[in-house]
């Protein structure tokens, strides 16, 4: 069974760009080397890539790591975790688009993605994407479509913050396994509508396409559709009608934080697709309405930022950790809400 996880209308999506191949050998399977066995069953993959994947444990047999010369036997379960490509490389046009690079070496590239930038080409977005910029940066304008920059995860167009890019095939496979094993540490900050009842919480619910709106995703609490998803949140700051929270992902489904927070009744502030650009909490006074509209005008997008990312370096095997400050529009909106909160507190104190 082949389960390619990518953002299309026909397959269950994920922001972790991973391809999982699962094979159960039949009762008459003759002994054959594992690398040779997989070469005959997985398209467009080199023997060297298979062997490297076996070395780092991205390919297992009956749940255990083995060597390339392992002889496949009858009734064995083989799982292969590989990076998946969500785009057609031939369509990637190198473009000289500035990148905010936080770190770079021969294996990985850490970038701080701005708002209003699509991560990779797709329908209606074949130019101006992060991948177009990476193609230029890494290929110097002479981009080889067979050696593409390795996207192993992505964030939404209007979400800002840290992303990691693999510069080699080995790094790409290594990072894909870390995403699959949920050992990548990711923390987001989000401004949500409402005052959360608890300081900490866990949201669990399968996420899949919305049954009526294909541009949205939806929580299926019974788990009958979609993919398993878990988000942990913790309150950072309460401001009456909105709350600043940090969210940590166990899984990486498309729109996961946006959908999970809406599911528990705390839609992201400014999130147009999920109704967060409407006044969902607060008073009926026109002065308050004008205040909120000013905030939405300052940041006409979902208030979500990929704050930090930690991972094991694919070459040195050292733990690496990066942080990104909130972008200016997000910081400015927070400051306005803080000022509103202080003014409201002062007014209440005067009336006591």
Secondary structure, 3 states (H helix, E strand, C coil): CEEECCCCCCCCCCCECEEEEEEECCCCCCCEEHHHHHHCCCCCCCHHHHHHHHHCCCEEECCEECCCCCEECCCCEEEEEEECCCCCHHHCCCCCCCCCEEEECCCEEEEEECCCCCCCCECCECCCCHHHHHHHHHHCCCCCCCCCCEECECCCCCCEEEEEEECCHHHHHHHHHHHHCCCCEEEEEEEEECCCCCCEEEEECEEEECCCCCCCEEEECCCCCCECCEEEEEEEEEECCEEEEEEEECCCCCCHHHHHHHHCCCCECCCHHHCCCCCCCCCCCHHHHHHHHHHHHHCCCCCEEEEEEEEECCCCCCEEEEECCCCHHHHHHHHHHHHHHHHHHHHHHHCC
